[in-house]
């Protein structure tokens, strides 16, 4: 988001350009990744499919970086609750449009839905988290829990292929639990970020955001090195919201010109 989302106290401090640049880089990568996805699956362009598959292993890292920094930014916001409610309204529009235009690639709980819910929860509960003394061990614990909950789609809690706690199959057939990560074979979403396990990445960001908001970040983080990414980072959510319609419009134009399709 731009500077208008910052708290008055945050506005008096120099801007953390490194955070903007990392967020801008993450958005830049995700925009191109989604472009590869759109052209590969909607228009069956083989070389786009090659690029999509090549960058697929890196996609979780770009997403995690974006989510982590969004968590940090929550400490610099005037109202996470208001921001979250507005973003959730936008996310619902995204679901409606994708369900109507491309139902086979509808988005039911994508990154916008996820971030909106995280902002709302932090707006409601963040005051209680701030009462817990900051510790880097808690940040590490968040990432351990992220990896521990990653296998939920496979039916267990654990690390990679190692099952530590098997989960009851019945929970996967409760339709309204898909935002948490529990779903059956009838569920599909072309963009999907369940609260478990991605919520722990956001939570880690809110913890790291506490010393950042207190002005304790190293001085080298305030210097701008890549202005292009810094500008993208300031408008990250706006770009993320707008990029899919722009990609679809560009694809439609190329199709009308007979260049694809």
Buried (B, 14 or more C-beta within 10 A) or exposed (E): BEEEBBEEEBEEBEBBBBBBBBBBBBBBBBBBBBBBBBBBBBBEBEEBBEBBEEBEEEBEEBBBBBBBBBBBBBBBBEEBBBBBBBBBEBBEEBBEBBBEEBEEBBBBBBBBBBBBBBBBBBBEEBEEBBEEEBEEEBBEBBBEBBEBBBBBBEBBBBEEEEBEEEBEEEBBEEEEBBBBBBBEEEBEBBBBBBBBBBBBBBBBBBBBBBBBBEEEBEEEBBEEEBEEBBBBBBBBBEBBBEBBEEBBEEBEEBEEEEEBE
